[in-house]
Amino acid sequence: MVKQLEASSSVKAIVKEIAEGIAADKTTPFDAMLQFCKLCESLRSEHLICNSHKSCLPTPETCNVCPTSGKKH
């Protein structure tokens, strides 16, 4: 899972933005919440959550939690 996260340029960019903002004390709690939402959307749209979930737990045949491209996940 870590390798998949590291391979995602969008996930790495969002995580870096969050970490730098927190470290520099420039991120408000509200901004941090918005950034975490953006991170979650990226994880879902790239199906990284799906892949991790499928390796741990059974998934229903049709799952609509993550955005789809018309395919079943």
LUMLUMDREN-2810 file (N, C-alpha, C; in Angstrom, 1 decimal):
<atoms>
<atom><aa>M</aa><ch>A</ch><at>N</at><xx>0.8</xx><yy>-1.2</yy><zz>0.0</zz></atom>
<atom><aa>M</aa><ch>A</ch><at>CA</at><xx>0.0</xx><yy>0.0</yy><zz>0.0</zz></atom>
<atom><aa>M</aa><ch>A</ch><at>C</at><xx>0.9</xx><yy>1.3</yy><zz>0.0</zz></atom>
<atom><aa>V</aa><ch>A</ch><at>N</at><xx>1.9</xx><yy>1.3</yy><zz>0.8</zz></atom>
<atom><aa>V</aa><ch>A</ch><at>CA</at><xx>2.8</xx><yy>2.4</yy><zz>0.9</zz></atom>
<atom><aa>V</aa><ch>A</ch><at>C</at><xx>3.4</xx><yy>2.7</yy><zz>-0.5</zz></atom>
<atom><aa>K</aa><ch>A</ch><at>N</at><xx>3.8</xx><yy>1.7</yy><zz>-1.2</zz></atom>
<atom><aa>K</aa><ch>A</ch><at>CA</at><xx>4.4</xx><yy>1.9</yy><zz>-2.5</zz></atom>
<atom><aa>K</aa><ch>A</ch><at>C</at><xx>3.4</xx><yy>2.5</yy><zz>-3.5</zz></atom>
<atom><aa>Q</aa><ch>A</ch><at>N</at><xx>2.1</xx><yy>2.1</yy><zz>-3.4</zz></atom>
<atom><aa>Q</aa><ch>A</ch><at>CA</at><xx>1.1</xx><yy>2.7</yy><zz>-4.3</zz></atom>
<atom><aa>Q</aa><ch>A</ch><at>C</at><xx>0.9</xx><yy>4.2</yy><zz>-3.9</zz></atom>
<atom><aa>L</aa><ch>A</ch><at>N</at><xx>0.9</xx><yy>4.5</yy><zz>-2.6</zz></atom>
<atom><aa>L</aa><ch>A</ch><at>CA</at><xx>0.8</xx><yy>5.9</yy><zz>-2.2</zz></atom>
<atom><aa>L</aa><ch>A</ch><at>C</at><xx>2.0</xx><yy>6.7</yy><zz>-2.7</zz></atom>
<atom><aa>E</aa><ch>A</ch><at>N</at><xx>3.1</xx><yy>6.2</yy><zz>-2.6</zz></atom>
<atom><aa>E</aa><ch>A</ch><at>CA</at><xx>4.3</xx><yy>6.9</yy><zz>-3.0</zz></atom>
<atom><aa>E</aa><ch>A</ch><at>C</at><xx>4.4</xx><yy>7.1</yy><zz>-4.5</zz></atom>
<atom><aa>A</aa><ch>A</ch><at>N</at><xx>3.7</xx><yy>6.2</yy><zz>-5.2</zz></atom>
<atom><aa>A</aa><ch>A</ch><at>CA</at><xx>3.7</xx><yy>6.3</yy><zz>-6.7</zz></atom>
<atom><aa>A</aa><ch>A</ch><at>C</at><xx>2.7</xx><yy>7.3</yy><zz>-7.2</zz></atom>
<atom><aa>S</aa><ch>A</ch><at>N</at><xx>1.8</xx><yy>7.8</yy><zz>-6.4</zz></atom>
<atom><aa>S</aa><ch>A</ch><at>CA</at><xx>0.8</xx><yy>8.7</yy><zz>-6.8</zz></atom>
<atom><aa>S</aa><ch>A</ch><at>C</at><xx>1.3</xx><yy>10.2</yy><zz>-6.6</zz></atom>
<atom><aa>S</aa><ch>A</ch><at>N</at><xx>1.6</xx><yy>10.9</yy><zz>-7.7</zz></atom>
<atom><aa>S</aa><ch>A</ch><at>CA</at><xx>2.1</xx><yy>12.2</yy><zz>-7.6</zz></atom>
<atom><aa>S</aa><ch>A</ch><at>C</at><xx>1.1</xx><yy>13.2</yy><zz>-7.0</zz></atom>
<atom><aa>S</aa><ch>A</ch><at>N</at><xx>-0.2</xx><yy>12.9</yy><zz>-7.2</zz></atom>
<atom><aa>S</aa><ch>A</ch><at>CA</at><xx>-1.2</xx><yy>13.8</yy><zz>-6.6</zz></atom>
<atom><aa>S</aa><ch>A</ch><at>C</at><xx>-1.3</xx><yy>13.6</yy><zz>-5.1</zz></atom>
<atom><aa>V</aa><ch>A</ch><at>N</at><xx>-1.2</xx><yy>12.4</yy><zz>-4.6</zz></atom>
<atom><aa>V</aa><ch>A</ch><at>CA</at><xx>-1.2</xx><yy>12.1</yy><zz>-3.2</zz></atom>
<atom><aa>V</aa><ch>A</ch><at>C</at><xx>0.0</xx><yy>12.7</yy><zz>-2.5</zz></atom>
<atom><aa>K</aa><ch>A</ch><at>N</at><xx>1.2</xx><yy>12.5</yy><zz>-3.1</zz></atom>
<atom><aa>K</aa><ch>A</ch><at>CA</at><xx>2.4</xx><yy>13.0</yy><zz>-2.6</zz></atom>
<atom><aa>K</aa><ch>A</ch><at>C</at><xx>2.3</xx><yy>14.5</yy><zz>-2.5</zz></atom>
<atom><aa>A</aa><ch>A</ch><at>N</at><xx>1.8</xx><yy>15.2</yy><zz>-3.5</zz></atom>
<atom><aa>A</aa><ch>A</ch><at>CA</at><xx>1.7</xx><yy>16.7</yy><zz>-3.5</zz></atom>
<atom><aa>A</aa><ch>A</ch><at>C</at><xx>0.8</xx><yy>17.2</yy><zz>-2.4</zz></atom>
<atom><aa>I</aa><ch>A</ch><at>N</at><xx>-0.3</xx><yy>16.5</yy><zz>-2.2</zz></atom>
<atom><aa>I</aa><ch>A</ch><at>CA</at><xx>-1.3</xx><yy>16.9</yy><zz>-1.2</zz></atom>
<atom><aa>I</aa><ch>A</ch><at>C</at><xx>-0.7</xx><yy>16.7</yy><zz>0.2</zz></atom>
<atom><aa>V</aa><ch>A</ch><at>N</at><xx>-0.1</xx><yy>15.5</yy><zz>0.4</zz></atom>
<atom><aa>V</aa><ch>A</ch><at>CA</at><xx>0.5</xx><yy>15.2</yy><zz>1.7</zz></atom>
<atom><aa>V</aa><ch>A</ch><at>C</at><xx>1.6</xx><yy>16.2</yy><zz>2.0</zz></atom>
<atom><aa>K</aa><ch>A</ch><at>N</at><xx>2.4</xx><yy>16.6</yy><zz>1.0</zz></atom>
<atom><aa>K</aa><ch>A</ch><at>CA</at><xx>3.5</xx><yy>17.5</yy><zz>1.3</zz></atom>
<atom><aa>K</aa><ch>A</ch><at>C</at><xx>2.9</xx><yy>18.9</yy><zz>1.6</zz></atom>
<atom><aa>E</aa><ch>A</ch><at>N</at><xx>1.8</xx><yy>19.3</yy><zz>0.9</zz></atom>
<atom><aa>E</aa><ch>A</ch><at>CA</at><xx>1.2</xx><yy>20.6</yy><zz>1.2</zz></atom>
<atom><aa>E</aa><ch>A</ch><at>C</at><xx>0.6</xx><yy>20.6</yy><zz>2.7</zz></atom>
<atom><aa>I</aa><ch>A</ch><at>N</at><xx>0.0</xx><yy>19.5</yy><zz>3.1</zz></atom>
<atom><aa>I</aa><ch>A</ch><at>CA</at><xx>-0.6</xx><yy>19.4</yy><zz>4.4</zz></atom>
<atom><aa>I</aa><ch>A</ch><at>C</at><xx>0.6</xx><yy>19.5</yy><zz>5.5</zz></atom>
<atom><aa>A</aa><ch>A</ch><at>N</at><xx>1.6</xx><yy>18.7</yy><zz>5.3</zz></atom>
<atom><aa>A</aa><ch>A</ch><at>CA</at><xx>2.7</xx><yy>18.6</yy><zz>6.2</zz></atom>
<atom><aa>A</aa><ch>A</ch><at>C</at><xx>3.4</xx><yy>20.0</yy><zz>6.3</zz></atom>
<atom><aa>E</aa><ch>A</ch><at>N</at><xx>3.7</xx><yy>20.6</yy><zz>5.2</zz></atom>
<atom><aa>E</aa><ch>A</ch><at>CA</at><xx>4.4</xx><yy>21.9</yy><zz>5.2</zz></atom>
<atom><aa>E</aa><ch>A</ch><at>C</at><xx>3.6</xx><yy>22.9</yy><zz>5.9</zz></atom>
<atom><aa>G</aa><ch>A</ch><at>N</at><xx>2.3</xx><yy>22.9</yy><zz>5.7</zz></atom>
<atom><aa>G</aa><ch>A</ch><at>CA</at><xx>1.4</xx><yy>23.9</yy><zz>6.3</zz></atom>
<atom><aa>G</aa><ch>A</ch><at>C</at><xx>1.3</xx><yy>23.7</yy><zz>7.8</zz></atom>
<atom><aa>I</aa><ch>A</ch><at>N</at><xx>1.2</xx><yy>22.5</yy><zz>8.2</zz></atom>
<atom><aa>I</aa><ch>A</ch><at>CA</at><xx>1.2</xx><yy>22.2</yy><zz>9.7</zz></atom>
<atom><aa>I</aa><ch>A</ch><at>C</at><xx>2.5</xx><yy>22.6</yy><zz>10.3</zz></atom>
<atom><aa>A</aa><ch>A</ch><at>N</at><xx>3.6</xx><yy>22.1</yy><zz>9.7</zz></atom>
<atom><aa>A</aa><ch>A</ch><at>CA</at><xx>5.0</xx><yy>22.4</yy><zz>10.2</zz></atom>
<atom><aa>A</aa><ch>A</ch><at>C</at><xx>5.3</xx><yy>23.9</yy><zz>10.4</zz></atom>
<atom><aa>A</aa><ch>A</ch><at>N</at><xx>4.8</xx><yy>24.7</yy><zz>9.4</zz></atom>
<atom><aa>A</aa><ch>A</ch><at>CA</at><xx>5.1</xx><yy>26.1</yy><zz>9.4</zz></atom>
<atom><aa>A</aa><ch>A</ch><at>C</at><xx>4.0</xx><yy>26.9</yy><zz>10.2</zz></atom>
<atom><aa>D</aa><ch>A</ch><at>N</at><xx>3.1</xx><yy>26.1</yy><zz>10.8</zz></atom>
<atom><aa>D</aa><ch>A</ch><at>CA</at><xx>2.0</xx><yy>26.7</yy><zz>11.6</zz></atom>
<atom><aa>D</aa><ch>A</ch><at>C</at><xx>1.2</xx><yy>27.7</yy><zz>10.7</zz></atom>
<atom><aa>K</aa><ch>A</ch><at>N</at><xx>1.0</xx><yy>27.4</yy><zz>9.5</zz></atom>
<atom><aa>K</aa><ch>A</ch><at>CA</at><xx>0.3</xx><yy>28.3</yy><zz>8.6</zz></atom>
<atom><aa>K</aa><ch>A</ch><at>C</at><xx>-1.1</xx><yy>27.7</yy><zz>8.2</zz></atom>
<atom><aa>T</aa><ch>A</ch><at>N</at><xx>-1.4</xx><yy>26.6</yy><zz>8.6</zz></atom>
<atom><aa>T</aa><ch>A</ch><at>CA</at><xx>-2.7</xx><yy>25.9</yy><zz>8.3</zz></atom>
<atom><aa>T</aa><ch>A</ch><at>C</at><xx>-3.6</xx><yy>26.0</yy><zz>9.4</zz></atom>
<atom><aa>T</aa><ch>A</ch><at>N</at><xx>-4.8</xx><yy>26.6</yy><zz>9.2</zz></atom>
<atom><aa>T</aa><ch>A</ch><at>CA</at><xx>-5.8</xx><yy>26.7</yy><zz>10.2</zz></atom>
<atom><aa>T</aa><ch>A</ch><at>C</at><xx>-6.5</xx><yy>25.3</yy><zz>10.3</zz></atom>
<atom><aa>P</aa><ch>A</ch><at>N</at><xx>-7.2</xx><yy>25.0</yy><zz>11.4</zz></atom>
<atom><aa>P</aa><ch>A</ch><at>CA</at><xx>-7.9</xx><yy>23.7</yy><zz>11.4</zz></atom>
<atom><aa>P</aa><ch>A</ch><at>C</at><xx>-8.9</xx><yy>23.6</yy><zz>10.3</zz></atom>
<atom><aa>F</aa><ch>A</ch><at>N</at><xx>-9.6</xx><yy>24.6</yy><zz>9.9</zz></atom>
<atom><aa>F</aa><ch>A</ch><at>CA</at><xx>-10.5</xx><yy>24.6</yy><zz>8.7</zz></atom>
<atom><aa>F</aa><ch>A</ch><at>C</at><xx>-9.8</xx><yy>24.2</yy><zz>7.4</zz></atom>
<atom><aa>D</aa><ch>A</ch><at>N</at><xx>-8.6</xx><yy>24.9</yy><zz>7.2</zz></atom>
<atom><aa>D</aa><ch>A</ch><at>CA</at><xx>-7.8</xx><yy>24.6</yy><zz>6.0</zz></atom>
<atom><aa>D</aa><ch>A</ch><at>C</at><xx>-7.3</xx><yy>23.2</yy><zz>6.0</zz></atom>
<atom><aa>A</aa><ch>A</ch><at>N</at><xx>-6.9</xx><yy>22.7</yy><zz>7.2</zz></atom>
<atom><aa>A</aa><ch>A</ch><at>CA</at><xx>-6.4</xx><yy>21.3</yy><zz>7.3</zz></atom>
<atom><aa>A</aa><ch>A</ch><at>C</at><xx>-7.6</xx><yy>20.3</yy><zz>6.9</zz></atom>
<atom><aa>M</aa><ch>A</ch><at>N</at><xx>-8.8</xx><yy>20.6</yy><zz>7.4</zz></atom>
<atom><aa>M</aa><ch>A</ch><at>CA</at><xx>-9.9</xx><yy>19.8</yy><zz>7.1</zz></atom>
<atom><aa>M</aa><ch>A</ch><at>C</at><xx>-10.1</xx><yy>19.7</yy><zz>5.6</zz></atom>
<atom><aa>L</aa><ch>A</ch><at>N</at><xx>-10.1</xx><yy>20.9</yy><zz>4.9</zz></atom>
<atom><aa>L</aa><ch>A</ch><at>CA</at><xx>-10.3</xx><yy>20.9</yy><zz>3.5</zz></atom>
<atom><aa>L</aa><ch>A</ch><at>C</at><xx>-9.2</xx><yy>20.2</yy><zz>2.8</zz></atom>
<atom><aa>Q</aa><ch>A</ch><at>N</at><xx>-8.0</xx><yy>20.3</yy><zz>3.2</zz></atom>
<atom><aa>Q</aa><ch>A</ch><at>CA</at><xx>-6.9</xx><yy>19.5</yy><zz>2.6</zz></atom>
<atom><aa>Q</aa><ch>A</ch><at>C</at><xx>-7.0</xx><yy>18.0</yy><zz>2.8</zz></atom>
<atom><aa>F</aa><ch>A</ch><at>N</at><xx>-7.5</xx><yy>17.6</yy><zz>4.0</zz></atom>
<atom><aa>F</aa><ch>A</ch><at>CA</at><xx>-7.7</xx><yy>16.2</yy><zz>4.2</zz></atom>
<atom><aa>F</aa><ch>A</ch><at>C</at><xx>-8.8</xx><yy>15.7</yy><zz>3.3</zz></atom>
<atom><aa>C</aa><ch>A</ch><at>N</at><xx>-9.8</xx><yy>16.5</yy><zz>3.1</zz></atom>
<atom><aa>C</aa><ch>A</ch><at>CA</at><xx>-10.9</xx><yy>16.1</yy><zz>2.2</zz></atom>
<atom><aa>C</aa><ch>A</ch><at>C</at><xx>-10.4</xx><yy>15.9</yy><zz>0.8</zz></atom>
<atom><aa>K</aa><ch>A</ch><at>N</at><xx>-9.6</xx><yy>16.9</yy><zz>0.4</zz></atom>
<atom><aa>K</aa><ch>A</ch><at>CA</at><xx>-8.9</xx><yy>16.8</yy><zz>-1.0</zz></atom>
<atom><aa>K</aa><ch>A</ch><at>C</at><xx>-8.1</xx><yy>15.5</yy><zz>-1.1</zz></atom>
<atom><aa>L</aa><ch>A</ch><at>N</at><xx>-7.4</xx><yy>15.2</yy><zz>0.0</zz></atom>
<atom><aa>L</aa><ch>A</ch><at>CA</at><xx>-6.6</xx><yy>13.9</yy><zz>0.0</zz></atom>
<atom><aa>L</aa><ch>A</ch><at>C</at><xx>-7.5</xx><yy>12.7</yy><zz>-0.2</zz></atom>
<atom><aa>C</aa><ch>A</ch><at>N</at><xx>-8.5</xx><yy>12.7</yy><zz>0.6</zz></atom>
<atom><aa>C</aa><ch>A</ch><at>CA</at><xx>-9.5</xx><yy>11.6</yy><zz>0.5</zz></atom>
<atom><aa>C</aa><ch>A</ch><at>C</at><xx>-10.1</xx><yy>11.4</yy><zz>-0.9</zz></atom>
<atom><aa>E</aa><ch>A</ch><at>N</at><xx>-10.4</xx><yy>12.5</yy><zz>-1.5</zz></atom>
<atom><aa>E</aa><ch>A</ch><at>CA</at><xx>-11.0</xx><yy>12.5</yy><zz>-2.8</zz></atom>
<atom><aa>E</aa><ch>A</ch><at>C</at><xx>-10.0</xx><yy>11.9</yy><zz>-3.8</zz></atom>
<atom><aa>S</aa><ch>A</ch><at>N</at><xx>-8.7</xx><yy>12.3</yy><zz>-3.7</zz></atom>
<atom><aa>S</aa><ch>A</ch><at>CA</at><xx>-7.7</xx><yy>11.8</yy><zz>-4.5</zz></atom>
<atom><aa>S</aa><ch>A</ch><at>C</at><xx>-7.5</xx><yy>10.3</yy><zz>-4.3</zz></atom>
<atom><aa>L</aa><ch>A</ch><at>N</at><xx>-7.4</xx><yy>9.9</yy><zz>-3.1</zz></atom>
<atom><aa>L</aa><ch>A</ch><at>CA</at><xx>-7.3</xx><yy>8.4</yy><zz>-2.8</zz></atom>
<atom><aa>L</aa><ch>A</ch><at>C</at><xx>-8.4</xx><yy>7.6</yy><zz>-3.4</zz></atom>
<atom><aa>R</aa><ch>A</ch><at>N</at><xx>-9.6</xx><yy>8.2</yy><zz>-3.3</zz></atom>
<atom><aa>R</aa><ch>A</ch><at>CA</at><xx>-10.8</xx><yy>7.4</yy><zz>-3.8</zz></atom>
<atom><aa>R</aa><ch>A</ch><at>C</at><xx>-10.8</xx><yy>7.5</yy><zz>-5.4</zz></atom>
<atom><aa>S</aa><ch>A</ch><at>N</at><xx>-10.5</xx><yy>8.6</yy><zz>-6.0</zz></atom>
<atom><aa>S</aa><ch>A</ch><at>CA</at><xx>-10.5</xx><yy>8.7</yy><zz>-7.4</zz></atom>
<atom><aa>S</aa><ch>A</ch><at>C</at><xx>-9.4</xx><yy>7.8</yy><zz>-8.1</zz></atom>
<atom><aa>E</aa><ch>A</ch><at>N</at><xx>-8.3</xx><yy>7.6</yy><zz>-7.4</zz></atom>
<atom><aa>E</aa><ch>A</ch><at>CA</at><xx>-7.3</xx><yy>6.8</yy><zz>-7.9</zz></atom>
<atom><aa>E</aa><ch>A</ch><at>C</at><xx>-7.4</xx><yy>5.3</yy><zz>-7.5</zz></atom>
<atom><aa>H</aa><ch>A</ch><at>N</at><xx>-8.5</xx><yy>5.0</yy><zz>-6.8</zz></atom>
<atom><aa>H</aa><ch>A</ch><at>CA</at><xx>-8.9</xx><yy>3.7</yy><zz>-6.4</zz></atom>
<atom><aa>H</aa><ch>A</ch><at>C</at><xx>-7.9</xx><yy>3.1</yy><zz>-5.4</zz></atom>
<atom><aa>L</aa><ch>A</ch><at>N</at><xx>-7.1</xx><yy>3.9</yy><zz>-4.7</zz></atom>
<atom><aa>L</aa><ch>A</ch><at>CA</at><xx>-6.1</xx><yy>3.4</yy><zz>-3.7</zz></atom>
<atom><aa>L</aa><ch>A</ch><at>C</at><xx>-6.8</xx><yy>2.9</yy><zz>-2.5</zz></atom>
<atom><aa>I</aa><ch>A</ch><at>N</at><xx>-7.9</xx><yy>3.5</yy><zz>-2.1</zz></atom>
<atom><aa>I</aa><ch>A</ch><at>CA</at><xx>-8.7</xx><yy>3.0</yy><zz>-1.0</zz></atom>
<atom><aa>I</aa><ch>A</ch><at>C</at><xx>-9.3</xx><yy>1.6</yy><zz>-1.4</zz></atom>
<atom><aa>C</aa><ch>A</ch><at>N</at><xx>-9.9</xx><yy>1.6</yy><zz>-2.6</zz></atom>
<atom><aa>C</aa><ch>A</ch><at>CA</at><xx>-10.5</xx><yy>0.3</yy><zz>-3.0</zz></atom>
<atom><aa>C</aa><ch>A</ch><at>C</at><xx>-9.5</xx><yy>-0.8</yy><zz>-3.0</zz></atom>
<atom><aa>N</aa><ch>A</ch><at>N</at><xx>-8.3</xx><yy>-0.6</yy><zz>-3.5</zz></atom>
<atom><aa>N</aa><ch>A</ch><at>CA</at><xx>-7.3</xx><yy>-1.7</yy><zz>-3.6</zz></atom>
<atom><aa>N</aa><ch>A</ch><at>C</at><xx>-6.9</xx><yy>-2.1</yy><zz>-2.2</zz></atom>
<atom><aa>S</aa><ch>A</ch><at>N</at><xx>-6.7</xx><yy>-1.2</yy><zz>-1.3</zz></atom>
<atom><aa>S</aa><ch>A</ch><at>CA</at><xx>-6.4</xx><yy>-1.5</yy><zz>0.1</zz></atom>
<atom><aa>S</aa><ch>A</ch><at>C</at><xx>-7.6</xx><yy>-2.3</yy><zz>0.8</zz></atom>
<atom><aa>H</aa><ch>A</ch><at>N</at><xx>-8.8</xx><yy>-1.8</yy><zz>0.6</zz></atom>
<atom><aa>H</aa><ch>A</ch><at>CA</at><xx>-9.9</xx><yy>-2.4</yy><zz>1.2</zz></atom>
<atom><aa>H</aa><ch>A</ch><at>C</at><xx>-10.1</xx><yy>-3.8</yy><zz>0.7</zz></atom>
<atom><aa>K</aa><ch>A</ch><at>N</at><xx>-10.0</xx><yy>-4.0</yy><zz>-0.6</zz></atom>
<atom><aa>K</aa><ch>A</ch><at>CA</at><xx>-10.2</xx><yy>-5.4</yy><zz>-1.2</zz></atom>
<atom><aa>K</aa><ch>A</ch><at>C</at><xx>-9.1</xx><yy>-6.4</yy><zz>-0.7</zz></atom>
<atom><aa>S</aa><ch>A</ch><at>N</at><xx>-8.0</xx><yy>-5.9</yy><zz>-0.3</zz></atom>
<atom><aa>S</aa><ch>A</ch><at>CA</at><xx>-7.0</xx><yy>-6.8</yy><zz>0.2</zz></atom>
<atom><aa>S</aa><ch>A</ch><at>C</at><xx>-7.2</xx><yy>-7.2</yy><zz>1.7</zz></atom>
<atom><aa>C</aa><ch>A</ch><at>N</at><xx>-8.1</xx><yy>-6.4</yy><zz>2.4</zz></atom>
<atom><aa>C</aa><ch>A</ch><at>CA</at><xx>-8.4</xx><yy>-6.7</yy><zz>3.8</zz></atom>
<atom><aa>C</aa><ch>A</ch><at>C</at><xx>-9.7</xx><yy>-7.3</yy><zz>4.1</zz></atom>
<atom><aa>L</aa><ch>A</ch><at>N</at><xx>-10.7</xx><yy>-6.8</yy><zz>3.3</zz></atom>
<atom><aa>L</aa><ch>A</ch><at>CA</at><xx>-12.1</xx><yy>-7.2</yy><zz>3.6</zz></atom>
<atom><aa>L</aa><ch>A</ch><at>C</at><xx>-12.9</xx><yy>-7.5</yy><zz>2.3</zz></atom>
<atom><aa>P</aa><ch>A</ch><at>N</at><xx>-13.9</xx><yy>-8.3</yy><zz>2.4</zz></atom>
<atom><aa>P</aa><ch>A</ch><at>CA</at><xx>-14.7</xx><yy>-8.6</yy><zz>1.2</zz></atom>
<atom><aa>P</aa><ch>A</ch><at>C</at><xx>-15.4</xx><yy>-7.4</yy><zz>0.8</zz></atom>
<atom><aa>T</aa><ch>A</ch><at>N</at><xx>-15.6</xx><yy>-7.2</yy><zz>-0.5</zz></atom>
<atom><aa>T</aa><ch>A</ch><at>CA</at><xx>-16.3</xx><yy>-6.0</yy><zz>-1.0</zz></atom>
<atom><aa>T</aa><ch>A</ch><at>C</at><xx>-17.6</xx><yy>-6.5</yy><zz>-1.7</zz></atom>
<atom><aa>P</aa><ch>A</ch><at>N</at><xx>-18.6</xx><yy>-5.7</yy><zz>-1.6</zz></atom>
<atom><aa>P</aa><ch>A</ch><at>CA</at><xx>-19.8</xx><yy>-6.1</yy><zz>-2.3</zz></atom>
<atom><aa>P</aa><ch>A</ch><at>C</at><xx>-19.6</xx><yy>-6.1</yy><zz>-3.8</zz></atom>
<atom><aa>E</aa><ch>A</ch><at>N</at><xx>-20.4</xx><yy>-6.8</yy><zz>-4.6</zz></atom>
<atom><aa>E</aa><ch>A</ch><at>CA</at><xx>-20.2</xx><yy>-6.9</yy><zz>-6.0</zz></atom>
<atom><aa>E</aa><ch>A</ch><at>C</at><xx>-20.2</xx><yy>-5.5</yy><zz>-6.7</zz></atom>
<atom><aa>T</aa><ch>A</ch><at>N</at><xx>-21.2</xx><yy>-4.7</yy><zz>-6.2</zz></atom>
<atom><aa>T</aa><ch>A</ch><at>CA</at><xx>-21.3</xx><yy>-3.3</yy><zz>-6.7</zz></atom>
<atom><aa>T</aa><ch>A</ch><at>C</at><xx>-21.1</xx><yy>-2.4</yy><zz>-5.5</zz></atom>
<atom><aa>C</aa><ch>A</ch><at>N</at><xx>-20.0</xx><yy>-1.6</yy><zz>-5.6</zz></atom>
<atom><aa>C</aa><ch>A</ch><at>CA</at><xx>-19.7</xx><yy>-0.7</yy><zz>-4.6</zz></atom>
<atom><aa>C</aa><ch>A</ch><at>C</at><xx>-19.7</xx><yy>0.7</yy><zz>-5.2</zz></atom>
<atom><aa>N</aa><ch>A</ch><at>N</at><xx>-20.4</xx><yy>1.6</yy><zz>-4.5</zz></atom>
<atom><aa>N</aa><ch>A</ch><at>CA</at><xx>-20.5</xx><yy>3.0</yy><zz>-5.0</zz></atom>
<atom><aa>N</aa><ch>A</ch><at>C</at><xx>-19.8</xx><yy>4.0</yy><zz>-4.1</zz></atom>
<atom><aa>V</aa><ch>A</ch><at>N</at><xx>-18.9</xx><yy>3.6</yy><zz>-3.3</zz></atom>
<atom><aa>V</aa><ch>A</ch><at>CA</at><xx>-18.2</xx><yy>4.5</yy><zz>-2.4</zz></atom>
<atom><aa>V</aa><ch>A</ch><at>C</at><xx>-17.2</xx><yy>5.4</yy><zz>-3.1</zz></atom>
<atom><aa>C</aa><ch>A</ch><at>N</at><xx>-16.5</xx><yy>4.8</yy><zz>-4.0</zz></atom>
<atom><aa>C</aa><ch>A</ch><at>CA</at><xx>-15.5</xx><yy>5.6</yy><zz>-4.8</zz></atom>
<atom><aa>C</aa><ch>A</ch><at>C</at><xx>-16.1</xx><yy>6.0</yy><zz>-6.1</zz></atom>
<atom><aa>P</aa><ch>A</ch><at>N</at><xx>-15.6</xx><yy>7.1</yy><zz>-6.6</zz></atom>
<atom><aa>P</aa><ch>A</ch><at>CA</at><xx>-16.0</xx><yy>7.5</yy><zz>-8.0</zz></atom>
<atom><aa>P</aa><ch>A</ch><at>C</at><xx>-15.7</xx><yy>6.5</yy><zz>-9.0</zz></atom>
<atom><aa>T</aa><ch>A</ch><at>N</at><xx>-16.6</xx><yy>6.3</yy><zz>-9.9</zz></atom>
<atom><aa>T</aa><ch>A</ch><at>CA</at><xx>-16.3</xx><yy>5.2</yy><zz>-10.9</zz></atom>
<atom><aa>T</aa><ch>A</ch><at>C</at><xx>-16.2</xx><yy>5.8</yy><zz>-12.3</zz></atom>
<atom><aa>S</aa><ch>A</ch><at>N</at><xx>-15.7</xx><yy>5.0</yy><zz>-13.1</zz></atom>
<atom><aa>S</aa><ch>A</ch><at>CA</at><xx>-15.6</xx><yy>5.3</yy><zz>-14.6</zz></atom>
<atom><aa>S</aa><ch>A</ch><at>C</at><xx>-16.5</xx><yy>4.4</yy><zz>-15.4</zz></atom>
<atom><aa>G</aa><ch>A</ch><at>N</at><xx>-17.6</xx><yy>4.0</yy><zz>-14.7</zz></atom>
<atom><aa>G</aa><ch>A</ch><at>CA</at><xx>-18.5</xx><yy>3.1</yy><zz>-15.3</zz></atom>
<atom><aa>G</aa><ch>A</ch><at>C</at><xx>-18.2</xx><yy>1.6</yy><zz>-15.2</zz></atom>
<atom><aa>K</aa><ch>A</ch><at>N</at><xx>-17.2</xx><yy>1.3</yy><zz>-14.4</zz></atom>
<atom><aa>K</aa><ch>A</ch><at>CA</at><xx>-16.8</xx><yy>-0.1</yy><zz>-14.1</zz></atom>
<atom><aa>K</aa><ch>A</ch><at>C</at><xx>-17.1</xx><yy>-0.5</yy><zz>-12.7</zz></atom>
<atom><aa>K</aa><ch>A</ch><at>N</at><xx>-17.3</xx><yy>-1.7</yy><zz>-12.5</zz></atom>
<atom><aa>K</aa><ch>A</ch><at>CA</at><xx>-17.5</xx><yy>-2.3</yy><zz>-11.2</zz></atom>
<atom><aa>K</aa><ch>A</ch><at>C</at><xx>-16.1</xx><yy>-2.4</yy><zz>-10.5</zz></atom>
<atom><aa>H</aa><ch>A</ch><at>N</at><xx>-16.1</xx><yy>-2.1</yy><zz>-9.2</zz></atom>
<atom><aa>H</aa><ch>A</ch><at>CA</at><xx>-14.8</xx><yy>-2.2</yy><zz>-8.5</zz></atom>
<atom><aa>H</aa><ch>A</ch><at>C</at><xx>-14.9</xx><yy>-3.3</yy><zz>-7.5</zz></atom>
</atoms>
